[in-house]
Amino acid sequence: MYDVVVIGSGAAGLTAALEAKEQGFSVLVISKNYPTFSQSCQAQGGINAILDESNDSIDDFVSDTFIASRKISNKKRIRKFCELSKDSILWLNKLGVPFTRDENNNIAQRRFGGTSKKRTCYSSDYTGLKIINTLYDTCVKNDIEFLHEEFLLDIAVENGVANAVITLNINKMKVSKYPTSNIILATGGYSNIFSLNTTNSYLTTADGLAIAYKNKAKLSNLEFVQFHPTVLKETNILISESARGEGGYLLDKNSNRFIDELKTRDEVAREVYKRVVKGEEVFLDLRHLGEEKIDELLPQERTIALNFANTDILNEPLSIGVAAHYTMGGILVDENMQTTIKNLYAIGECAQASIHGANRLGGNSLLEVIGLSREVVKSFNKDKIVCNIDIKKYQKEIDELMHKEIKVDFYKVKEQLSQILFEKASIIKSNSSLNEVLEFINEQKNNLKYMGIEDKSTYYNRNLVDFYEFKNLLLISELYIKSAISRNESRGSHYKLDYEYEDESFEKETIIENQDNDAFIYFEEIK
Ligand SMILES: Cc1cc2nc3c(=O)[nH]c(=O)nc-3n(C[C@H](O)[C@H](O)[C@H](O)COP(=O)(O)OP(=O)(O)OC[C@H]3O[C@@H](n4cnc5c(N)ncnc54)[C@H](O)[C@@H]3O)c2cc1C
């Protein structure tokens, strides 16, 4: 039995695993994929920190983060988060992350939207990749055990205490249980509810949120989904915020700038979206930065534009669009990253830690996954636990799926879900459009009995995993829509045409409780 089982090998999972091992706990990391496939690997722009207090201050960092959150966050927790930033960067630096340096050989910083200072540390525009490579290398060096291609099916909760994880080995199609006194969910966000319009990889499918909710952990703030204002049109490949941070312009169809490019993402994305839905082209113009700056600071963006849009950003503006990028909502956690289930923790993008509120600042997510994930270890349960869960029912469910006749193709439904969500429930919505989506979701919940898997093979059955992921996405889509219907105002990334202004009575966090498999949604004061 391990002291700690971490689910997920993105930056959050690897960081928590390293810290737990360092503190003497035995650790197992379970992940449905390899670390280099994680979402964290794709982070480009950087990670925020106050390195030199003579140039910048914790107070300013707290204030920028709080303002961006539109008051839906906890200032005390933001302060702690900001105070952890310097140590987080120095820790990564010590492990060997090759941060870009300035002319004095100090760690260089760039400016991101919504911030008052240059605060974002980076490794050219491959920051996430360099961080993951370094963290994974260190895990391997420290003999941390991994189970890759192992899919979390469920957690066992007895008398309100989590005591085991139940997984499916994707290669062998075998169900197993891993009892432990500390389970950490580090399973990433839920942007794939917009699977046709997201910058996220196909694995960001809300599994952790869905499993936590089914076991009656509270979720929170699901209506807050951040759309990125600069993705390559038609491909959804991210063009990093560093492009605007380094001075890029946004141009409309008449080549006019239409917004201050360094405003927060919600505002910029809304302005881009308004033009895109009218069928107008929007461009990111980097030509004035010049070849030297582009090749030094934005090499990946230049390559992406060349390879995927046949555009050389040295000479031409780049046609862009918007896509779901980051999910501020998640599993509700307290200041120790504990969920509302004992011995169950959530870290990284799957958690709602009362930091980002209605709008996350670029560079703050990587800081959360490093800074707060190192902290989680402090409140671990040191007692041994007993686990009585019988896992036969999971194998039986899979066996039944193998024999089930299929009348509805869930892959098609997943696409339809993404389409209707983007059209009626994305950047700009209203209660009537949200209700249309809810009707569609309810129909598909009824249709689940006709859905299943075509591929009956007993090894590496991707079809089976896709089906589990789809069911998780459908559930979280429903909770996203119900949360959005409940919040009758516009705030940050949540913008409703029928309630276009912030309403003080909604200066609260949204709480979602599972009551007899029905979502009970209410609002709680920010403490
Ligand atoms: C293109 C892009 C660029 C970005 N750039 C930046 C940036 O510059 N700065 C910044 O601060 N943020 C950035 N972000 C956001 C940031 O990268 C993510 O929020 C962060 O990396 C999330 O880390 P995580 O460890 O929580 O989750 P992830 O990195 O998403 O990892 C989740 C892990 O959970 C595993 N998992 C999920 N479900 C299961 C299951 N059922 N069973 C087993 N394992 C499971 C996955 O395999 C994976 O290993 C960017 C995001 C994107 C999409």
The ligand as an SDF file (V2000), in Angstrom:
LIG
                    3D

 53 58  0  0  0  0  0  0  0  0999 V2000
   -1.8930   25.4340  -25.2690 C   0  0  0  0  0  0  0  0  0  0  0  0
   -1.8480   25.8670  -23.8230 C   0  0  0  0  0  0  0  0  0  0  0  0
   -0.8880   26.7770  -23.4010 C   0  0  0  0  0  0  0  0  0  0  0  0
   -0.8360   27.1830  -22.0730 C   0  0  0  0  0  0  0  0  0  0  0  0
    0.1180   28.0780  -21.6680 N   0  0  0  0  0  0  0  0  0  0  0  0
    0.1930   28.4400  -20.3560 C   0  0  0  0  0  0  0  0  0  0  0  0
    1.2000   29.3270  -19.9030 C   0  0  0  0  0  0  0  0  0  0  0  0
    2.0420   29.7900  -20.6760 O   0  0  0  0  0  0  0  0  0  0  0  0
    1.2200   29.6580  -18.5900 N   0  0  0  0  0  0  0  0  0  0  0  0
    0.3080   29.1680  -17.6910 C   0  0  0  0  0  0  0  0  0  0  0  0
    0.3770   29.5050  -16.5080 O   0  0  0  0  0  0  0  0  0  0  0  0
   -0.6420   28.2930  -18.1030 N   0  0  0  0  0  0  0  0  0  0  0  0
   -0.7210   27.9120  -19.3950 C   0  0  0  0  0  0  0  0  0  0  0  0
   -1.6890   27.0430  -19.8010 N   0  0  0  0  0  0  0  0  0  0  0  0
   -2.5120   26.3760  -18.7800 C   0  0  0  0  0  0  0  0  0  0  0  0
   -1.6930   25.2880  -18.0860 C   0  0  0  0  0  0  0  0  0  0  0  0
   -0.8610   24.6570  -19.0330 O   0  0  0  0  0  0  0  0  0  0  0  0
   -2.5720   24.2250  -17.4380 C   0  0  0  0  0  0  0  0  0  0  0  0
   -3.5660   24.8270  -16.6730 O   0  0  0  0  0  0  0  0  0  0  0  0
   -1.7450   23.3290  -16.5180 C   0  0  0  0  0  0  0  0  0  0  0  0
   -0.6320   22.8280  -17.2160 O   0  0  0  0  0  0  0  0  0  0  0  0
   -2.5870   22.1960  -15.9690 C   0  0  0  0  0  0  0  0  0  0  0  0
   -1.7370   21.3020  -15.3020 O   0  0  0  0  0  0  0  0  0  0  0  0
   -2.3230   20.0520  -14.5240 P   0  0  0  0  0  0  0  0  0  0  0  0
   -1.1520   19.3000  -13.9930 O   0  0  0  0  0  0  0  0  0  0  0  0
   -3.3710   20.5110  -13.5860 O   0  0  0  0  0  0  0  0  0  0  0  0
   -3.0770   19.1980  -15.6360 O   0  0  0  0  0  0  0  0  0  0  0  0
   -2.5540   18.5090  -16.9810 P   0  0  0  0  0  0  0  0  0  0  0  0
   -1.2160   18.9730  -17.4000 O   0  0  0  0  0  0  0  0  0  0  0  0
   -3.6990   18.6700  -17.9070 O   0  0  0  0  0  0  0  0  0  0  0  0
   -2.4030   16.9900  -16.5820 O   0  0  0  0  0  0  0  0  0  0  0  0
   -3.5160   16.1760  -16.2820 C   0  0  0  0  0  0  0  0  0  0  0  0
   -3.0300   14.7550  -16.0870 C   0  0  0  0  0  0  0  0  0  0  0  0
   -4.0970   13.9540  -15.6190 O   0  0  0  0  0  0  0  0  0  0  0  0
   -4.1280   12.7280  -16.3390 C   0  0  0  0  0  0  0  0  0  0  0  0
   -5.5030   12.2230  -16.2860 N   0  0  0  0  0  0  0  0  0  0  0  0
   -6.6570   12.8760  -16.5970 C   0  0  0  0  0  0  0  0  0  0  0  0
   -7.7120   12.0630  -16.4330 N   0  0  0  0  0  0  0  0  0  0  0  0
   -7.2420   10.8700  -16.0060 C   0  0  0  0  0  0  0  0  0  0  0  0
   -7.8310    9.5930  -15.6950 C   0  0  0  0  0  0  0  0  0  0  0  0
   -9.1420    9.3560  -15.8010 N   0  0  0  0  0  0  0  0  0  0  0  0
   -7.0170    8.5920  -15.3040 N   0  0  0  0  0  0  0  0  0  0  0  0
   -5.6710    8.7680  -15.2120 C   0  0  0  0  0  0  0  0  0  0  0  0
   -5.0720    9.9300  -15.5120 N   0  0  0  0  0  0  0  0  0  0  0  0
   -5.8380   10.9660  -15.9000 C   0  0  0  0  0  0  0  0  0  0  0  0
   -3.6360   13.1190  -17.7270 C   0  0  0  0  0  0  0  0  0  0  0  0
   -3.1420   12.0070  -18.4380 O   0  0  0  0  0  0  0  0  0  0  0  0
   -2.5140   14.0980  -17.3670 C   0  0  0  0  0  0  0  0  0  0  0  0
   -1.3370   13.4130  -17.0500 O   0  0  0  0  0  0  0  0  0  0  0  0
   -1.7690   26.6530  -21.1370 C   0  0  0  0  0  0  0  0  0  0  0  0
   -2.7370   25.7550  -21.5660 C   0  0  0  0  0  0  0  0  0  0  0  0
   -2.7980   25.3760  -22.8990 C   0  0  0  0  0  0  0  0  0  0  0  0
   -3.8810   24.4560  -23.3350 C   0  0  0  0  0  0  0  0  0  0  0  0
  1  2  1  0
  2  3  1  0
  2 52  2  0
  3  4  2  0
  4  5  1  0
  4 50  1  0
  5  6  2  0
  6  7  1  0
  6 13  1  0
  7  8  2  0
  7  9  1  0
  9 10  1  0
 10 11  2  0
 10 12  1  0
 12 13  2  0
 13 14  1  0
 14 15  1  0
 14 50  1  0
 15 16  1  0
 16 17  1  0
 16 18  1  0
 18 19  1  0
 18 20  1  0
 20 21  1  0
 20 22  1  0
 22 23  1  0
 23 24  1  0
 24 25  2  0
 24 26  1  0
 24 27  1  0
 27 28  1  0
 28 29  2  0
 28 30  1  0
 28 31  1  0
 31 32  1  0
 32 33  1  0
 33 34  1  0
 33 48  1  0
 34 35  1  0
 35 36  1  0
 35 46  1  0
 36 37  1  0
 36 45  1  0
 37 38  2  0
 38 39  1  0
 39 40  1  0
 39 45  2  0
 40 41  1  0
 40 42  2  0
 42 43  1  0
 43 44  2  0
 44 45  1  0
 46 47  1  0
 46 48  1  0
 48 49  1  0
 50 51  2  0
 51 52  1  0
 52 53  1  0
M  END
$$$$
